[in-house]
Amino acid sequence: MQLWNIYRSRAIGFWLQVNGVKVIPNLRFGDRRTYRICCDGIEKHCIIAVGSHGNLKIVQDREIFLNGLDVVVKKLQPVAIVVYGAAPEKYFKKYIDAGIRIVQFDSSYATSHMEVV
């Protein structure tokens, strides 16, 4: 199922690009088994997107996310990473220090649960 979803993501991205839409590929990795395949079909030195929402609070989920992100950065050497969800400096500083631009957007959950003052 994970392979199928990666294939679908790349196929839709390709179709959009062929039809003139600029695409930022969104990389998802479920666990260690997906680390080696999650970059398939993505060019090196491009802009990529990842979602951190729901991946940083629980220790096990955080380890999977951060280890997977390390694999992705090493393999793709992106120029920028668009992060949907939190991008705490303690986790993303090493990428910034390596010259990778981090662009962070709050998740819709975070923005819908903000306190109104």
C-alpha positions as CSV (number, residue, x, y, z in Angstrom):
1,M,0.0,0.0,0.0
2,Q,2.9,2.4,0.8
3,L,4.4,1.7,-2.6
4,W,1.1,2.3,-4.3
5,N,0.6,5.6,-2.6
6,I,4.1,6.8,-3.5
7,Y,3.4,5.8,-7.1
8,R,0.1,7.7,-7.1
9,S,1.8,10.8,-5.6
10,R,4.5,10.8,-8.3
11,A,2.1,10.1,-11.1
12,I,-0.2,12.9,-10.1
13,G,2.8,15.3,-9.7
14,F,4.1,14.3,-13.1
15,W,0.7,14.9,-14.7
16,L,0.4,18.3,-13.1
17,Q,3.9,19.3,-14.2
18,V,3.2,18.2,-17.8
19,N,0.1,20.4,-17.7
20,G,2.0,23.5,-16.6
21,V,1.6,23.4,-12.8
22,K,4.6,23.9,-10.6
23,V,4.8,21.1,-8.1
24,I,6.6,20.8,-4.7
25,P,6.8,17.1,-4.0
26,N,5.4,16.1,-0.6
27,L,7.5,13.3,0.9
28,R,5.8,10.9,3.4
29,F,7.5,8.0,5.2
30,G,5.6,5.6,7.4
31,D,8.5,3.8,9.1
32,R,12.0,2.5,8.4
33,R,10.8,0.3,5.5
34,T,9.7,3.4,3.5
35,Y,12.9,5.4,4.0
36,R,14.6,3.8,0.9
37,I,11.6,4.3,-1.4
38,C,10.1,7.6,-0.3
39,C,12.5,9.6,-2.5
40,D,11.9,7.6,-5.6
41,G,11.1,9.9,-8.6
42,I,12.2,13.1,-6.9
43,E,15.1,15.2,-8.3
44,K,18.1,16.2,-6.2
45,H,18.6,19.8,-5.2
46,C,14.9,20.8,-5.4
47,I,12.3,22.1,-3.0
48,I,10.5,19.4,-1.0
49,A,7.6,19.4,1.4
50,V,7.1,17.3,4.6
51,G,4.3,17.2,7.1
52,S,5.4,17.3,10.8
53,H,1.8,17.5,12.1
54,G,1.2,14.6,14.4
55,N,4.8,13.4,14.1
56,L,6.7,15.2,16.9
57,K,4.8,14.7,20.2
58,I,5.2,11.0,20.7
59,V,8.8,9.9,21.1
60,Q,8.5,6.9,18.7
61,D,6.7,8.9,16.0
62,R,9.3,11.7,16.4
63,E,12.2,9.3,15.9
64,I,10.6,7.8,12.8
65,F,10.0,11.3,11.4
66,L,13.4,12.8,12.2
67,N,15.3,9.7,11.0
68,G,13.3,9.7,7.8
69,L,14.0,13.3,7.3
70,D,17.7,12.7,7.7
71,V,17.6,10.0,5.0
72,V,15.6,12.3,2.7
73,V,18.0,15.3,3.2
74,K,21.0,13.1,2.7
75,K,19.6,11.5,-0.5
76,L,18.0,14.5,-2.1
77,Q,20.1,17.4,-0.8
78,P,17.1,19.8,-1.1
79,V,17.6,23.6,-1.3
80,A,14.5,24.2,0.8
81,I,12.0,22.2,2.9
82,V,8.4,23.4,3.2
83,V,7.1,22.1,6.6
84,Y,3.4,21.7,7.2
85,G,3.2,21.7,11.0
86,A,5.7,22.6,13.6
87,A,9.4,23.1,12.7
88,P,11.1,23.4,16.1
89,E,14.6,24.9,15.9
90,K,16.0,22.0,17.9
91,Y,15.0,19.6,15.2
92,F,15.6,21.8,12.1
93,K,18.6,23.8,13.0
94,K,21.1,21.3,11.5
95,Y,19.4,21.7,8.1
96,I,19.4,25.5,8.4
97,D,23.1,25.3,9.3
98,A,23.7,23.2,6.2
99,G,22.2,26.0,4.0
100,I,18.7,24.5,3.6
101,R,15.9,27.0,3.8
102,I,13.1,26.0,6.0
103,V,9.6,27.4,5.3
104,Q,7.1,26.6,7.9
105,F,3.3,26.7,7.8
106,D,1.0,25.9,10.7
107,S,-1.3,23.0,10.2
108,S,-5.0,23.8,9.9
109,Y,-5.6,22.1,13.2
110,A,-3.1,24.5,14.9
111,T,-4.7,27.6,13.4
112,S,-8.2,26.5,14.1
113,H,-7.4,25.9,17.8
114,M,-5.6,29.2,18.4
115,E,-6.9,31.3,21.3
116,V,-8.6,34.5,20.2
117,V,-7.6,37.4,22.3
